[in-house]
Amino acid sequence: MYEKQIEAAAEHFKALLARQLERNERIKSQGDFKDYGKLGKIVIGVCGGDGIGPVITKQSADVLAFLLKDEVAAGKIEFRTIDGLTIENRIAHMKAIPDDVLEELKKCDVILKGPTTTPQAGDGRPNIESANVAMRKALDLFANVRPVRIPEEGIDWTFFRENTEGAYAVGSDGVNVTDEVAFDFVVTTTEGSERIARLAYNYARANHKDRVSIIQKANVIKTTDGKFLNLCKEIGKEYPEITTDEWYIDITTAKLIDPKRRKDFKVFVLPNLYGDIITDEAAEFQGGVGTAGSANIGKKYAMFEAIHGSAPRMVEEGRAQYADPCSMLRASAMLLSHIGYVKESEALDKALDICMASGEYKITGRSDGCTCSEFGEYVKRTLKTLTAQ
C-alpha cells in the first residue's frame, strides 16, 4: 500500500547515511588543535548575524578592541567584519550560510558571532537550516562549552555539549513518509562521542574538578544515547582521580533546582539537544540567557556567541538599541582566554561582575533602562579602573 512512500524514504535515508559516514571519516583524519601562540597574527572575525545581533556584537567587538588595542597596533591581532548572515541574505541564497560568507569565515582563526534567526515550520519562510548548526558542521566546532558560576550559591558548572551530532545533525533533513507519518534522525558516532568526552575530562583534570556527569536518556533511546553513555564511561576510566556519574536528562533538570544536590555537579558532558535545553535552564540561575556566553570549539576554528536568540520582536518594536550585550561580552571573555589572553579575559569577567551587580546602568530592554552602547562604555570605564589598580 505504501511501497512508493517507503522506497522514497529509504532513498532519502540512504543519502543521509552516506554523508554521515563521509563526515565520520573526515573527523577521524583531523590533526591537533591550533596553537594560537605560534601564529604571527590572530584574525578575529566579527559576524553580526541579524535581529539584535549586530547591535550586541558591535558593542562586544568594541570592548575587545579596547582590551587588545596594543596587540592590534603591533599587528598581532586583526579584527575582520563579515556581513551576510542575515536571514534575508540566507533566504536569497537558499543556504544556511552563503558560500561567499563561509569562505570569509574560514579565513579567520576565531569568530565572534551574533545571534541569527532560523525559520521554523509554519512561519511562511523557506526550510533553511540553522546558521549555527551549519557553521558548527562546516567548521567542525564539535564542542559547545558553557560555564555557569554563582559562588555564593555553590554553583560552579561547566557544560560540554556535543555540537555536531545528535538530533541536530540532520535537523532539516527529516522526511514526511506520508501526510500522517514523519521521521527525523539522530546521529551518534564513536569519534564524535569520544572527542567531546575527552575534552570534558581534560578540562576537569586541568581545572581540578573532581566530577564529570554524563547526561543522556539511554534507558529509552537505547542505541544512540546508549552508545554515547558507554563511550563516555570508557573515556572516564582514563581519569581515575575523577568521579564519573550518569544521569538521565529529565531528572537532571529537576536536580539542578535542588539546592542540596546541585552543588555536587561540576562538569557535564551531554548530547546536542539535551545540552541546548539544559544550559538555558542553568543560565537562569545567574540571571537568564542574556548573562551567559558560549564557546564553540574545534581543532582549527572556534566561534563565540551569546546563548540567546536574535529577538526579532525587539527590532520590530524599535528597541534594538536597548539590547543586553552581557551574554556576548561573556562570550568575548571566553574568546580572550581561548587565544591566550587570560589576564584580559579575567579582567573582562571581573568588570562584568561589577557592572551587572551595581545597578548604576540597568538594562531592561526598553527606554526605562540604559542602551547597549551606554552599558558597553560603562564596562570600558570599569576596565580602565581595574587595570589602573
Order of alpha helices (4+ residues) and beta strands (2+ residues): alpha-beta-alpha-alpha-beta-alpha-alpha-beta-alpha-beta-beta-beta-beta-alpha-beta-alpha-beta-alpha-beta-alpha-beta-beta-alpha-alpha-alpha-alpha
